[in-house]
Amino acid sequence: MFAINTILKEINDLPANRLDEVYEFVHSLNTNTKQKENSRKKILSFAGAFSDMPQKEYVDFKKYTKATRAKLFDRNIEI
């Protein structure tokens, strides 16, 4: 296993224009980063999902969704 000082020395010897690549690589090794990236990709897969919906239908959909959320999440719950 490499000591952190050895790794830092190698990074110090890299050209400055390659440091972004190193950062991206190191960042990608973090498990949380991978999970966030997967979530981001799933969310973005819905981008443009309503683009072919007529404007009036979209406005009605937003109103209905807002009202439904208010009913579902604006309740007093006894614990």
C-alpha positions, 0 to 999 in steps of 0.5 A: 500500500502506498503512503499518502506522501508518495501519492502526493509526490507523484501528483506534484510531478504532474502537469497542471493541465492534468490535475482536473483529470486526477481530481475526477478520478479520485472523486469517482472512487468515492462510493457516495459519489457513484450513488449520487451520479446514478441518482442524477442519471435516473432523474435526468432520464425524465428530462423533457418528459412533458415537452410534448404535452400541450401547455394547458394540459401541463398547467392543469397537471401542475395544479393537480400535482400541487393540490395532491401534495398539499393534501398528502403532506399537509396533514396533522399526524398523531404519534 
